[in-house]
C-alpha cells in the first residue's frame, strides 16, 4: 500500500507505567537528547545497519541490539551521575 503524498509514517511504542521497559525507553531517549556525540554515533549505526540489511529486519536487529545494550549501560551511568528521573508525567 502506498503512503499518501506528504504523509509521514509513525512508529508508536506503548509502555506500561512503572515497568522496566518504560524506564528503558525514557532513559534512552533522554540520554540521546543529552549527548550529541552518542546521538550522532547512534544515527550512523542505524543508517549503516539499514544499508547493510535493507530487507532483513533480523540482520538489522543483529547489528543494532548489542549497541542498544551498550548505550543503555552508559545511559544508566549518566542517570546516576546527573540524578536523572523520568518526567513526572510518566511516573
Buried (B, 14 or more C-beta within 10 A) or exposed (E): EEEEEEEEEEEEEEBEEEEEEBBBBBBBEBBBEBBEEBBEBBEEBBEEBEEEBEEEEEEBEEBBEEBBEEBBEEBBEBBEEEEBEBEEEEE
